[in-house]
Amino acid sequence: MIATAHELPASGYALEVDGRLKAEFATRDGAKTGAEELKKRFPMLQIRIYDAQTKTREEVLFPQA
């Protein structure tokens, strides 16, 4: 994890939790791991990964066992 994010990053990835940017990551794998751990602990949250290069968001769903 790199830093807390308050605006859209110019590069890398960010976690968006319930519509608010919370953390930035250098790699997609790091962002995905962080998002999945958070989703396991708090399944009611809406968590998305923001990709700065493509300017898109990916919804993180509750991991299936």
C-alpha positions in Angstrom: 0.0 0.0 0.0 1.3 3.4 -0.9 -0.8 6.1 0.6 -4.3 7.4 1.6 -6.0 8.8 -1.5 -8.4 11.7 -1.5 -8.5 12.4 -5.3 -8.1 10.2 -8.3 -4.5 9.1 -8.8 -2.6 9.8 -12.0 -1.0 6.4 -12.0 -1.5 3.0 -10.3 -4.6 1.8 -8.5 -6.9 3.1 -5.8 -9.5 1.5 -3.5 -12.9 3.1 -3.5 -15.0 2.2 -0.5 -18.6 3.3 -0.5 -17.8 6.0 -3.1 -14.8 7.4 -1.3 -11.1 6.9 -2.2 -9.3 5.3 0.7 -5.9 3.9 -0.4 -3.5 3.9 -3.4 -1.5 0.9 -4.6 1.3 0.6 -7.1 0.1 -2.7 -8.6 -3.3 -4.2 -9.5 -2.4 -7.4 -7.5 -1.8 -5.3 -4.3 -5.1 -3.4 -4.8 -7.0 -6.7 -5.4 -5.5 -8.4 -2.3 -6.3 -5.3 -0.2 -9.9 -5.1 -1.5 -10.5 -8.8 -1.0 -9.3 -8.7 2.6 -11.4 -5.7 3.3 -14.5 -7.3 1.7 -14.0 -10.5 3.8 -14.0 -8.4 7.0 -16.8 -6.1 6.0 -19.0 -7.8 3.3 -21.6 -5.0 3.4 -19.2 -2.4 2.0 -19.2 -1.5 -1.7 -15.6 -1.8 -2.8 -14.2 -0.9 -6.2 -10.7 -0.8 -7.7 -9.9 2.3 -9.7 -7.4 1.9 -12.5 -5.7 5.2 -13.3 -4.3 4.2 -16.7 -7.7 3.2 -18.2 -9.8 5.4 -15.8 -12.2 2.5 -15.0 -13.5 1.0 -11.9 -13.9 -2.7 -11.1 -16.4 -3.9 -8.5 -15.0 -6.3 -5.9 -17.5 -9.0 -5.0 -17.5 -11.3 -2.0 -15.0 -14.1 -2.7 -16.5 -17.5 -3.2 -15.2 -20.4 -1.2 
